[in-house]
Amino acid sequence: MSAHRGSAAPRAPGGWAAFAAAFALAACAGLAGSGEGVAGAAPAAASAVGSQPATPPAAAAVGARARAPAASAQPTVVTPTGAAGGGTSASAGAAAAAAPSPTTFAVLADELWTMTGEPIRDGVVLVRDGKVAAVGPATEVDVPDGTPALRAAVVTPGLIDAHATVGLSGVLNVPHDQDMLERSAPVQPELRALDAYNARDPLVGWLRGFGVTTAHTGHGPGALVAGQTMVVKLHGRSADADVVRPLAMLAVTLGEGGRAQGSTAPGTRAKSVAMLREHLQKAREYAQKRAKDPNAPVDLALDAAAKALAREVPLLVTAHRALDLQSALRVAAEFGVDVVLDGAAEAYELLPELAAAGCWVLPHPAMARTSGELKNGTMALPKLLADAGVPFALQSGYEAYVPKTRVVLFEAGVAVGRGLPPEQALRALTVDAARLLRIDDRTGSLAVGKDADLALFDGDPFEYTMHCVGAVIDGVQYVGAPK
């Protein structure tokens, strides 16, 4: 495997080991309260407000209206600096107490990536009542006189973390802070992420400071069926206020990671798969019984699994070894369920099968420690999937050590350094992730009528010396340096 890994992962230009190290140091510095951006001190913000929504000054208004190029119109605008609001205190994670953003404002970009076509030079996004009201070149978008505006060098749709445990895995790395895994039984699909998600987790605001506006989070790997996942916007208000999809997937773990402790089942790979199949079979019989008799008693565990059988939600299967990935595909074929492969360190051994099945893959974070089941992992996995035509999105995954979350933007940057084209990396963070999570009708691209979710950067998002200088979620502005 090591020989394959070496050939699969081309040497990246510019020394990407230093790149990864700089990111890790910057992450730790941000959590320690340095107020710095991704890789060093950013210029001081004129009006940094931590993680709170920002209200631009009244003077910051577009000065000229309609169909004039941005350069010639010379509008007076707010240019955020530093990084979009993070914060590590409980109060900093909350958004509700701050002054509201304007209901109508413009975002001006030297380079605008809508993910619906080619990037737009001198682009404009007009936001009204939390939605995208207009988008396009500055010469084609009418912006009313006096409209407040933000400007950035590069603007993209808000980034989407396609799999995380933020909000459940805490920040302190102590038992009372961990809600992502319940070990009292191996199969518990009835456990709702909605009931465990802490929107005021400091790491929610911290991730928002790097342009992440939406996350697929919930119960993590470590049990055969750990529970449910959900999709949330990273406002930091409450689970009920921020939820987009309360049930997104059912979290399953195959391989060594899904084995129970001690003598409790499952203790082997065969037993894990047998128990999963047995539960799905019971859920099938339960669904048939409920179809005949709607008044039959409700079983929460079987009801959740029945939703997977009805293809309302997929199984999110964390597995790394090729034989475990094959087991997941085998179960999917037997029961007609959709499967999303999470981690999938050895997916490069099954590329033709994955492409033929159209199976989505969430490649393990590029900077994950390659030991244990990940010993054959490669930072080039996203590129290998892309070259083979296997659909994928990027994730921060579950991090067992502090800080208790990775940053998906950093993971994407490393993948780009290992050969993934930047445009494809951005798709995996936006429109493709939205499609996987079945929220592409709301977010993932910038189009009229969609949620106004944007990330603002002072340069190339995948260049580690650049910074996220602002984020917009549902038309709410967040600016300021992470703390």
C-alpha positions as CSV (number, residue, x, y, z in Angstrom):
1,M,0.0,0.0,0.0
2,S,2.8,2.4,0.8
3,A,4.1,2.2,-2.8
4,H,0.7,2.9,-4.2
5,R,0.2,5.8,-1.8
6,G,3.5,7.3,-2.9
7,S,2.6,7.1,-6.6
8,A,-0.9,8.4,-5.9
9,A,0.2,11.5,-4.1
10,P,2.3,13.7,-6.4
11,R,4.7,16.1,-4.7
12,A,3.0,19.4,-4.3
13,P,4.6,22.7,-5.3
14,G,6.0,25.1,-2.7
15,G,6.4,22.8,0.3
16,W,3.0,21.8,1.5
17,A,4.3,20.3,4.7
18,A,5.1,23.8,5.8
19,F,1.7,24.9,4.5
20,A,-0.1,22.3,6.7
21,A,2.1,23.2,9.7
22,A,1.3,26.9,9.3
23,F,-2.4,26.2,9.2
24,A,-2.2,24.1,12.3
25,L,-0.3,26.8,14.2
26,A,-2.8,29.5,13.0
27,A,-5.7,27.4,14.2
28,C,-4.2,27.0,17.6
29,A,-3.4,30.7,17.7
30,G,-6.9,31.6,16.8
31,L,-8.4,29.5,19.6
32,A,-5.9,31.0,22.0
33,G,-7.3,34.4,21.4
34,S,-4.7,35.9,19.3
35,G,-7.2,37.7,17.0
36,E,-5.0,36.7,14.0
37,G,-6.2,35.5,10.7
38,V,-5.3,32.2,9.1
39,A,-1.6,32.5,9.0
40,G,-0.6,35.6,10.9
41,A,-1.7,39.0,12.0
42,A,-4.3,40.6,9.8
43,P,-4.8,44.3,9.5
44,A,-6.8,45.6,12.5
45,A,-10.5,45.9,11.6
46,A,-11.9,49.3,11.8
47,S,-15.0,48.0,13.6
48,A,-14.4,44.4,14.7
49,V,-17.4,43.0,16.5
50,G,-16.2,39.5,17.2
51,S,-18.8,37.0,16.1
52,Q,-21.7,39.4,16.2
53,P,-23.6,40.4,13.1
54,A,-22.3,43.7,11.8
55,T,-24.3,46.8,10.8
56,P,-22.3,48.9,8.3
57,P,-22.2,52.6,9.1
58,A,-24.8,54.6,7.3
59,A,-22.1,56.4,5.3
60,A,-21.1,53.1,3.8
61,A,-23.4,53.3,0.9
62,V,-23.2,52.7,-2.8
63,G,-22.8,56.1,-4.3
64,A,-23.8,55.5,-7.9
65,R,-26.7,53.6,-9.3
66,A,-27.1,51.1,-12.1
67,R,-25.1,49.7,-14.8
68,A,-21.9,51.6,-14.2
69,P,-18.7,49.6,-13.7
70,A,-17.7,49.3,-10.0
71,A,-14.4,51.1,-10.7
72,S,-15.9,54.1,-12.3
73,A,-18.8,54.4,-9.9
74,Q,-16.3,54.4,-7.0
75,P,-18.9,53.6,-4.3
76,T,-18.1,54.2,-0.6
77,V,-18.2,50.8,0.9
78,V,-17.1,48.8,4.0
79,T,-14.1,46.7,3.3
80,P,-13.8,44.1,6.1
81,T,-10.4,43.1,7.3
82,G,-9.1,40.4,9.6
83,A,-11.3,37.3,9.7
84,A,-15.1,36.8,10.0
85,G,-16.4,36.6,13.5
86,G,-15.2,33.7,15.6
87,G,-15.1,34.1,19.4
88,T,-14.5,31.5,22.1
89,S,-16.8,32.8,24.9
90,A,-20.3,31.6,25.1
91,S,-21.6,35.1,24.6
92,A,-19.3,35.5,21.5
93,G,-21.0,32.5,19.9
94,A,-24.4,34.0,20.1
95,A,-25.8,36.3,17.4
96,A,-29.1,37.2,18.8
97,A,-28.1,40.1,21.0
98,A,-26.3,42.2,18.4
99,A,-27.8,44.9,16.2
100,P,-29.4,43.5,13.0
101,S,-27.8,43.8,9.6
102,P,-29.5,46.0,7.0
103,T,-32.3,44.2,5.2
104,T,-30.9,45.3,1.8
105,F,-27.2,45.6,1.0
106,A,-24.7,44.8,-1.8
107,V,-21.6,42.7,-1.8
108,L,-19.0,43.9,-4.3
109,A,-16.3,41.5,-5.5
110,D,-13.2,41.9,-7.6
111,E,-13.8,38.2,-8.4
112,L,-17.2,36.6,-7.8
113,W,-17.7,32.9,-7.9
114,T,-21.4,32.1,-8.2
115,M,-20.9,28.4,-8.9
116,T,-23.5,28.7,-11.7
117,G,-21.0,29.6,-14.4
118,E,-17.6,31.2,-14.9
119,P,-16.3,33.6,-12.3
120,I,-17.4,37.2,-12.7
121,R,-14.9,40.1,-12.7
122,D,-16.3,43.2,-10.8
123,G,-19.3,41.2,-9.6
124,V,-22.2,42.3,-7.4
125,V,-24.6,40.4,-5.2
126,L,-27.6,42.3,-4.1
127,V,-29.1,40.9,-0.8
128,R,-32.6,41.7,0.2
129,D,-34.5,40.1,3.2
130,G,-32.0,37.3,3.6
131,K,-32.1,36.2,0.0
132,V,-30.1,36.9,-3.2
133,A,-32.1,39.5,-5.1
134,A,-29.7,40.0,-8.0
135,V,-26.3,38.8,-9.0
136,G,-24.0,39.5,-11.9
137,P,-21.5,41.9,-13.3
138,A,-21.5,45.4,-11.9
139,T,-22.5,46.7,-15.3
140,E,-25.7,44.7,-15.3
141,V,-26.9,44.8,-11.7
142,D,-29.0,47.8,-10.5
143,V,-28.0,48.8,-7.0
144,P,-30.2,51.6,-5.6
145,D,-28.6,54.8,-4.4
146,G,-27.6,54.7,-0.8
147,T,-27.5,50.9,-0.5
148,P,-24.9,49.8,2.1
149,A,-22.2,47.6,0.7
150,L,-19.3,45.3,1.5
151,R,-16.4,44.8,-0.7
152,A,-13.9,41.9,-1.0
153,A,-11.3,40.7,-3.4
154,V,-12.9,37.3,-3.8
155,V,-16.5,36.3,-2.9
156,T,-17.9,32.8,-3.0
157,P,-21.0,31.1,-1.8
158,G,-20.8,30.4,1.9
159,L,-18.7,27.3,2.5
160,I,-20.4,24.0,3.5
161,D,-18.7,21.5,5.8
162,A,-20.1,18.2,4.4
163,H,-19.4,16.3,7.7
164,A,-18.5,17.5,11.1
165,T,-19.3,16.9,14.8
166,V,-19.1,20.6,15.8
167,G,-21.7,21.5,18.3
168,L,-21.8,18.0,19.7
169,S,-18.1,17.2,20.3
170,G,-17.5,20.2,22.5
171,V,-14.3,22.2,22.9
172,L,-12.8,21.0,26.2
173,N,-11.9,17.4,25.4
174,V,-13.4,16.1,28.7
175,P,-16.2,13.6,29.1
176,H,-18.9,16.0,30.2
177,D,-18.3,18.1,27.0
178,Q,-18.8,15.2,24.6
179,D,-22.2,14.4,23.1
180,M,-21.4,13.0,19.8
181,L,-21.2,9.3,20.9
182,E,-23.5,7.3,23.2
183,R,-21.9,3.9,24.0
184,S,-24.7,2.3,26.0
185,A,-25.8,0.2,23.0
186,P,-24.3,-0.5,19.6
187,V,-27.4,0.4,17.5
188,Q,-29.2,3.6,18.4
189,P,-30.5,5.3,15.2
190,E,-33.2,7.1,17.2
191,L,-30.7,9.5,18.8
192,R,-31.4,12.9,17.3
193,A,-28.6,15.3,16.6
194,L,-31.1,18.1,17.2
195,D,-31.3,17.2,20.9
196,A,-27.6,17.3,21.4
197,Y,-26.5,20.2,19.2
198,N,-25.1,23.2,21.1
199,A,-25.4,26.3,18.9
200,R,-23.4,28.3,21.4
201,D,-20.4,26.0,21.1
202,P,-17.5,28.5,20.7
203,L,-16.2,26.4,17.7
204,V,-19.4,27.2,15.8
205,G,-18.5,30.8,15.7
206,W,-14.8,30.0,15.1
207,L,-15.6,28.0,12.0
208,R,-17.8,30.8,10.7
209,G,-14.7,33.0,10.9
210,F,-13.2,31.0,8.0
211,G,-16.3,31.3,5.8
212,V,-18.1,28.2,6.8
213,T,-21.8,29.1,6.9
214,T,-23.4,25.6,6.9
215,A,-22.4,22.4,8.5
216,H,-23.6,18.8,8.3
217,T,-23.0,17.7,11.9
218,G,-24.2,15.1,14.4
219,H,-23.3,11.9,16.0
220,G,-19.8,10.7,15.2
221,P,-18.1,7.5,14.4
222,G,-17.4,4.9,17.1
223,A,-20.6,2.8,17.3
224,L,-22.2,0.5,14.8
225,V,-25.2,2.9,14.4
226,A,-24.4,6.0,16.5
227,G,-27.4,8.1,15.7
228,Q,-28.6,10.9,13.4
229,T,-27.0,13.8,11.7
230,M,-28.5,17.2,10.9
231,V,-27.7,20.3,8.7
232,V,-27.5,23.7,10.4
233,K,-26.6,27.2,9.5
234,L,-23.7,28.5,11.7
235,H,-25.5,31.6,13.2
236,G,-24.9,30.4,16.7
237,R,-28.4,31.1,18.0
238,S,-30.1,27.8,18.9
239,A,-30.6,24.4,17.4
240,D,-34.2,25.1,16.5
241,A,-33.5,28.5,15.0
242,D,-30.5,27.4,13.0
243,V,-31.6,23.9,11.7
244,V,-32.0,23.4,8.0
245,R,-32.6,19.6,8.0
246,P,-33.2,18.0,11.4
247,L,-32.5,14.5,10.0
248,A,-29.9,14.4,7.2
249,M,-28.3,10.9,7.5
250,L,-27.9,7.9,9.9
251,A,-24.3,7.5,11.2
252,V,-22.9,4.0,10.8
253,T,-19.4,2.8,11.5
254,L,-17.9,-0.4,10.0
255,G,-14.5,-1.9,10.5
256,E,-12.4,-1.6,13.7
257,G,-14.0,1.7,14.6
258,G,-17.4,0.2,15.0
259,R,-16.5,-2.6,17.3
260,A,-17.9,-2.5,20.9
261,Q,-15.7,-2.4,24.0
262,G,-15.0,-5.6,25.9
263,S,-17.1,-8.7,25.2
264,T,-20.1,-6.7,24.0
265,A,-21.2,-7.3,20.3
266,P,-20.1,-6.5,17.7
267,G,-16.6,-7.7,18.2
268,T,-15.8,-8.6,14.6
269,R,-16.4,-7.2,11.1
270,A,-18.8,-10.0,10.2
271,K,-20.9,-9.4,13.4
272,S,-21.0,-5.7,12.7
273,V,-22.4,-6.2,9.2
274,A,-24.8,-9.0,10.4
275,M,-26.2,-6.7,13.1
276,L,-26.7,-3.8,10.6
277,R,-28.5,-6.1,8.2
278,E,-30.6,-7.5,11.0
279,H,-31.7,-4.0,12.0
280,L,-32.5,-3.0,8.5
281,Q,-34.6,-6.2,8.0
282,K,-36.5,-5.5,11.2
283,A,-37.1,-1.9,9.9
284,R,-38.4,-3.3,6.6
285,E,-40.9,-5.5,8.4
286,Y,-41.8,-2.6,10.7
287,A,-42.5,-0.3,7.7
288,Q,-44.7,-3.0,6.1
289,K,-46.7,-3.4,9.3
290,R,-47.1,0.4,9.7
291,A,-48.2,0.7,6.0
292,K,-51.0,-1.8,6.7
293,D,-51.9,-0.4,10.2
294,P,-51.0,3.3,10.7
295,N,-52.1,2.9,14.3
296,A,-49.4,0.3,15.1
297,P,-47.0,1.3,17.9
298,V,-44.1,3.5,16.9
299,D,-40.6,2.2,17.4
300,L,-38.2,5.2,17.2
301,A,-35.2,3.1,16.3
302,L,-37.0,1.2,13.6
303,D,-38.8,4.3,12.4
304,A,-35.4,6.1,11.7
305,A,-34.1,3.1,9.9
306,A,-37.3,2.8,7.8
307,K,-36.5,6.3,6.5
308,A,-33.3,5.0,5.1
309,L,-35.1,2.1,3.5
310,A,-37.5,4.6,1.9
311,R,-34.4,6.5,0.7
312,E,-35.5,9.6,2.5
313,V,-32.1,9.7,4.1
314,P,-28.8,7.9,3.3
315,L,-26.6,5.8,5.6
316,L,-23.4,7.7,6.4
317,V,-21.0,4.8,6.7
318,T,-17.6,5.6,8.2
319,A,-15.2,3.0,6.9
320,H,-11.6,3.1,5.7
321,R,-10.4,-0.4,4.6
322,A,-11.3,-1.6,1.1
323,L,-13.1,-4.7,2.5
324,D,-15.3,-2.5,4.8
325,L,-16.1,-0.2,1.9
326,Q,-17.2,-3.2,-0.1
327,S,-19.4,-4.4,2.8
328,A,-21.1,-1.0,2.8
329,L,-21.8,-1.3,-0.9
330,R,-23.1,-4.9,-0.4
331,V,-25.6,-3.8,2.2
332,A,-26.7,-0.9,0.0
333,A,-27.4,-3.2,-2.8
334,E,-29.2,-5.8,-0.6
335,F,-31.6,-3.3,0.9
336,G,-31.8,-0.6,-1.8
337,V,-30.5,2.1,0.5
338,D,-28.3,5.1,-0.4
339,V,-24.9,5.0,1.2
340,V,-22.4,7.9,1.6
341,L,-18.9,6.6,2.4
342,D,-17.1,8.6,5.1
343,G,-13.4,8.6,5.4
344,A,-12.8,5.9,2.8
345,A,-9.0,5.9,3.1
346,E,-8.6,3.0,0.6
347,A,-11.4,4.2,-1.8
348,Y,-8.7,4.4,-4.5
349,E,-8.8,0.6,-4.7
350,L,-12.5,0.7,-5.7
351,L,-12.7,3.7,-8.0
352,P,-14.5,1.8,-10.9
353,E,-17.0,0.3,-8.6
354,L,-17.7,3.6,-6.8
355,A,-18.1,5.5,-10.1
356,A,-20.4,2.9,-11.5
357,A,-22.6,3.0,-8.4
358,G,-22.6,6.8,-8.3
359,C,-21.7,6.5,-4.6
360,W,-20.8,9.7,-2.8
361,V,-17.6,9.8,-0.9
362,L,-16.5,12.1,1.9
363,P,-12.7,11.7,1.7
364,H,-11.0,11.7,5.1
365,P,-9.5,15.2,6.1
366,A,-6.3,15.6,4.2
367,M,-4.4,16.3,7.5
368,A,-5.9,13.4,9.4
369,R,-3.2,11.3,11.1
370,T,-2.5,8.3,8.9
371,S,-2.4,5.5,11.4
372,G,-4.5,2.5,12.3
373,E,-7.3,2.1,9.7
374,L,-6.0,5.2,7.9
375,K,-2.5,3.9,7.5
376,N,-3.0,3.7,3.7
377,G,-4.6,7.1,3.4
378,T,-3.4,9.7,1.0
379,M,-3.8,13.5,0.8
380,A,-4.4,13.0,-3.0
381,L,-7.6,11.1,-2.4
382,P,-9.9,14.0,-3.5
383,K,-7.9,14.3,-6.8
384,L,-8.1,10.5,-7.4
385,L,-11.9,10.6,-6.8
386,A,-12.3,13.6,-9.2
387,D,-10.2,11.9,-11.9
388,A,-12.3,8.8,-11.7
389,G,-15.6,10.7,-11.8
390,V,-16.7,9.7,-8.3
391,P,-18.9,12.3,-6.6
392,F,-17.5,13.8,-3.5
393,A,-17.6,16.7,-1.0
394,L,-15.1,17.8,1.6
395,Q,-15.3,17.5,5.3
396,S,-13.6,18.4,8.6
397,G,-14.7,15.1,10.1
398,Y,-14.3,14.1,13.7
399,E,-11.2,15.3,15.6
400,A,-10.5,13.4,18.8
401,Y,-8.0,16.0,20.1
402,V,-8.1,19.8,20.6
403,P,-9.1,21.9,18.9
404,K,-12.1,19.6,18.6
405,T,-12.8,20.4,15.0
406,R,-10.7,20.8,11.9
407,V,-11.4,23.6,9.4
408,V,-12.7,22.3,6.1
409,L,-11.1,25.3,4.2
410,F,-7.7,24.2,5.4
411,E,-8.3,20.6,4.3
412,A,-9.4,21.8,0.9
413,G,-6.2,23.9,0.6
414,V,-4.1,20.8,1.2
415,A,-6.1,18.8,-1.3
416,V,-5.4,21.6,-3.9
417,G,-1.7,21.3,-3.1
418,R,-2.0,17.6,-3.8
419,G,-3.4,18.1,-7.3
420,L,-7.1,18.8,-6.9
421,P,-8.0,21.7,-9.2
422,P,-9.0,24.8,-7.2
423,E,-12.3,25.1,-9.0
424,Q,-13.2,21.5,-8.2
425,A,-12.2,22.1,-4.6
426,L,-14.5,25.1,-4.4
427,R,-17.3,23.0,-5.9
428,A,-16.8,20.4,-3.2
429,L,-17.1,23.1,-0.6
430,T,-20.2,24.6,-2.1
431,V,-22.6,23.4,-4.8
432,D,-21.6,19.7,-4.7
433,A,-21.8,19.6,-0.9
434,A,-25.2,21.2,-1.1
435,R,-26.3,18.6,-3.6
436,L,-25.1,15.8,-1.4
437,L,-27.0,17.2,1.6
438,R,-30.1,17.9,-0.5
439,I,-30.1,21.6,0.3
440,D,-29.0,22.8,-3.1
441,D,-32.4,24.5,-3.5
442,R,-31.4,26.9,-0.8
443,T,-27.6,27.3,-0.7
444,G,-24.4,26.2,-2.3
445,S,-24.5,28.7,-5.2
446,L,-25.4,32.3,-5.7
447,A,-28.6,32.7,-7.7
448,V,-31.7,34.8,-7.4
449,G,-34.0,33.5,-4.7
450,K,-31.4,31.4,-2.8
451,D,-30.3,32.1,0.7
452,A,-27.8,34.9,1.0
453,D,-24.9,32.8,2.3
454,L,-21.5,34.3,1.2
455,A,-17.9,34.1,2.2
456,L,-15.6,37.1,1.6
457,F,-11.8,36.7,1.2
458,D,-9.0,39.2,0.7
459,G,-7.4,36.9,-1.9
460,D,-7.3,33.3,-3.1
461,P,-9.2,31.2,-0.5
462,F,-6.8,28.3,-0.9
463,E,-3.7,30.4,-0.3
464,Y,-2.9,30.2,3.4
465,T,-1.6,33.8,3.7
466,M,-5.0,35.1,2.7
467,H,-7.9,35.7,5.1
468,C,-11.6,35.3,5.3
469,V,-12.7,38.9,6.0
470,G,-16.4,38.4,6.3
471,A,-19.3,36.0,6.1
472,V,-23.0,36.4,5.4
473,I,-25.6,33.9,6.5
474,D,-29.2,34.4,5.5
475,G,-28.5,38.0,4.9
476,V,-26.9,38.5,8.4
477,Q,-23.4,40.0,8.2
478,Y,-20.5,38.7,10.4
479,V,-17.2,40.5,10.4
480,G,-14.3,40.7,12.8
481,A,-11.3,38.6,13.9
482,P,-11.6,35.1,15.4
483,K,-10.6,35.0,19.1
